[in-house]
């Protein structure tokens, strides 16, 4: 892709302190890097051109060469700038990159949470910062029956995005029965096993929030 930039915005160079120079001087844009949440246009910079004495016209254009990348969220471009003044042609290659360096996010809390067993609110909800496709493993471990009507288990997540950034975490879920047992065989022992954030209720024989 080649684009031309109008020369009118560079006309100030004729009146600048550098107008006495014998040769055109160019300040090339530096290599630029952004995140996959940005657009390539967000990295756009133009060369700073100071025309040589006696030259009143300049043409600035660029051509983009796109390189293969490992994931669709990223972009690597070599932008070749060409500056043509009255009798000379100058070129420069600028590297532009949009990167995905962030792992997917767990939207619901990644700490111990309490839920009722008649809902699926305890299921993990994931989001990628650049809307990548997510595919990985969800394992359940360390299931415990804490007291009447309450169980806990760990959710183990290993979810990479397309670019290899992985969410790797473990957290605990406490599920409460919506119709708890009215009595426990041994309330004293069960009361000591209530999960974090709950207490044993002798009236219902279960752990309550």
CORQUISUL-V444145 format. One record per residue. PSI is psi in whole degrees, 0 to 359 (* if undefined). OMEGA is omega in radians with two decimals (999 if undefined). D_CENTER is the distance of its C-alpha to the mean C-alpha in Angstrom with 2 decimals. Layout:
BEGIN
psi: (PSI & PSI)
omega: (OMEGA & OMEGA)
d_center: (D_CENTER & D_CENTER)
END
This chain:
BEGIN
psi: (127 & 134 & 146 & 147 & 128 & 145 & 353 & 331 & 351 & 4 & 336 & 337 & 333 & 333 & 4 & 167 & 344 & 6 & 346 & 353 & 146 & 339 & 146 & 136 & 133 & 130 & 107 & 146 & 142 & 162 & 144 & 144 & 137 & 185 & 166 & 352 & 351 & 172 & 160 & 325 & 337 & 341 & 7 & 128 & 147 & 153 & 149 & 108 & 128 & 108 & 149 & 159 & 130 & 356 & 128 & 6 & 144 & 145 & 125 & 125 & 165 & 158 & 131 & 132 & 117 & 134 & 151 & 143 & 165 & 339 & 153 & 340 & 342 & 163 & 134 & 124 & 135 & 115 & 114 & 114 & 140 & 124 & 122 & 119 & 206 & 318 & 13 & 155 & 129 & 142 & 155 & 141 & 124 & 130 & 130 & 134 & 136 & 123 & 153 & 102 & 7 & 139 & 159 & 156 & 144 & 112 & 313 & 159 & 139 & 26 & 176 & 130 & 151 & 133 & 162 & 147 & 350 & 9 & 168 & 26 & 342 & 346 & 140 & 139 & 120 & 152 & 138 & 140 & 337 & 23 & 38 & 157 & 135 & 135 & 128 & 210 & 142 & 117 & 147 & 134 & 167 & 50 & 132 & 139 & 104 & 311 & 181 & 119 & 3 & 130 & 155 & 155 & 159 & 142 & 121 & 119 & 133 & 97 & 104 & 154 & 185 & 334 & 4 & 5 & 120 & 137 & 120 & 104 & 160 & 134 & 164 & 139 & 136 & 122 & 129 & 130 & 135 & 344 & 76 & 156 & 148 & 341 & 150 & 151 & 325 & 82 & 328 & 313 & 318 & 325 & 331 & 350 & 5 & 145 & 168 & 131 & 4 & 161 & 157 & 130 & 111 & 330 & 317 & 346 & 29 & 173 & 138 & 157 & *)
omega: (-3.13 & 3.10 & 3.08 & 3.11 & -3.10 & -3.07 & -3.03 & -3.08 & 3.13 & -3.05 & -3.13 & -3.08 & -3.13 & -3.10 & -3.05 & 3.11 & -3.10 & -3.03 & -3.14 & -3.08 & -3.12 & -3.08 & 3.09 & 3.12 & -3.07 & 2.97 & -3.06 & 3.08 & -3.13 & 3.02 & -3.05 & -3.10 & 3.12 & 3.12 & 3.14 & 3.07 & -3.14 & 3.05 & 3.13 & 3.13 & 3.11 & -3.13 & -3.00 & 3.02 & 3.12 & 3.05 & 3.07 & -3.00 & 3.03 & -3.01 & 3.07 & 3.12 & 3.10 & 3.13 & -3.05 & -3.08 & 3.13 & 3.07 & 3.12 & 3.11 & 3.11 & 3.10 & -3.09 & 3.02 & -3.09 & -3.12 & 3.07 & 3.12 & -3.07 & -3.12 & -3.02 & -3.08 & -3.07 & -3.14 & 3.08 & -3.04 & 2.90 & -3.14 & 3.14 & 3.10 & 3.05 & 3.10 & 3.14 & 3.06 & -3.00 & -3.06 & -3.09 & 3.07 & -3.14 & 3.13 & 3.12 & 3.11 & 3.12 & 3.11 & 3.09 & -3.14 & 2.94 & -2.99 & 2.99 & -3.10 & -3.05 & 3.09 & 3.04 & -3.11 & 2.98 & -3.03 & 3.09 & -2.96 & 3.11 & 3.05 & -3.10 & -3.14 & -3.13 & -3.09 & 3.05 & -2.99 & 3.13 & 3.09 & 3.07 & -3.13 & -3.11 & 3.13 & -3.12 & 3.07 & -3.03 & 3.11 & 3.07 & -3.07 & -3.13 & 3.05 & 3.09 & 3.02 & -3.09 & 3.12 & -3.10 & -3.06 & 3.01 & -3.12 & 3.09 & -3.08 & 3.02 & 3.10 & 3.13 & 2.95 & -2.98 & 3.08 & -3.02 & 3.06 & -3.12 & 3.03 & 3.09 & 3.05 & 3.11 & 3.00 & -3.14 & -3.09 & 2.93 & -3.00 & 3.05 & 2.99 & -3.09 & -3.06 & 3.08 & 3.06 & -2.98 & 2.91 & -3.13 & -3.05 & 3.07 & 3.06 & -3.01 & 3.09 & 3.03 & 3.12 & -3.14 & 3.07 & -3.14 & 3.05 & -3.03 & 3.05 & -3.11 & -3.12 & 3.06 & -3.13 & -3.12 & -3.05 & -3.09 & 3.13 & -3.12 & -3.08 & -3.14 & -3.10 & 3.12 & -3.07 & 3.12 & 3.11 & 3.12 & 3.07 & -3.14 & 3.13 & -3.09 & -3.12 & -3.13 & -3.12 & -3.13 & 3.07 & -3.14 & 3.14 & 999)
d_center: (27.55 & 29.85 & 29.99 & 32.71 & 32.53 & 35.67 & 37.83 & 38.93 & 36.13 & 37.48 & 41.05 & 40.83 & 41.16 & 44.83 & 45.53 & 43.29 & 44.78 & 43.76 & 45.95 & 48.64 & 46.60 & 48.15 & 44.89 & 41.65 & 38.90 & 35.23 & 32.16 & 29.43 & 25.78 & 23.77 & 21.02 & 17.70 & 14.08 & 10.96 & 7.28 & 6.88 & 6.78 & 10.21 & 13.44 & 15.87 & 18.33 & 16.30 & 17.34 & 20.92 & 23.76 & 27.41 & 29.98 & 32.36 & 35.79 & 39.12 & 41.93 & 45.02 & 48.33 & 50.00 & 46.93 & 45.88 & 43.45 & 40.08 & 37.72 & 34.00 & 31.99 & 29.08 & 28.16 & 24.74 & 24.59 & 21.52 & 20.99 & 20.07 & 16.64 & 15.76 & 13.15 & 13.13 & 9.62 & 10.89 & 14.00 & 16.78 & 19.72 & 22.99 & 24.45 & 28.20 & 29.82 & 33.55 & 35.75 & 39.35 & 41.95 & 45.69 & 46.45 & 43.38 & 40.06 & 37.12 & 33.89 & 30.64 & 27.49 & 24.14 & 21.00 & 17.81 & 14.44 & 11.01 & 8.78 & 5.91 & 6.46 & 4.39 & 6.69 & 7.28 & 8.73 & 12.47 & 13.45 & 17.09 & 18.36 & 18.10 & 21.58 & 25.00 & 25.47 & 28.67 & 29.09 & 32.07 & 32.78 & 33.44 & 29.79 & 26.58 & 24.47 & 23.98 & 21.99 & 18.31 & 15.91 & 12.42 & 9.38 & 6.33 & 3.56 & 5.42 & 8.53 & 9.36 & 12.66 & 12.90 & 16.11 & 17.46 & 20.13 & 21.20 & 24.37 & 26.74 & 28.96 & 31.49 & 32.93 & 35.49 & 38.01 & 38.13 & 40.90 & 42.35 & 39.68 & 36.65 & 34.66 & 31.55 & 29.27 & 26.12 & 23.03 & 21.48 & 18.02 & 16.69 & 13.95 & 12.20 & 10.01 & 11.65 & 10.54 & 12.00 & 9.37 & 11.44 & 11.84 & 15.47 & 17.32 & 20.76 & 22.05 & 25.39 & 26.50 & 29.96 & 31.60 & 34.68 & 37.39 & 38.22 & 41.89 & 42.36 & 45.50 & 48.27 & 49.42 & 48.37 & 50.82 & 50.22 & 48.40 & 48.75 & 46.80 & 44.14 & 43.61 & 42.46 & 39.73 & 38.00 & 34.26 & 32.45 & 32.88 & 35.87 & 39.63 & 42.47 & 44.55 & 48.11 & 49.01 & 46.54 & 46.26 & 42.48 & 39.53 & 38.37 & 35.47)
END
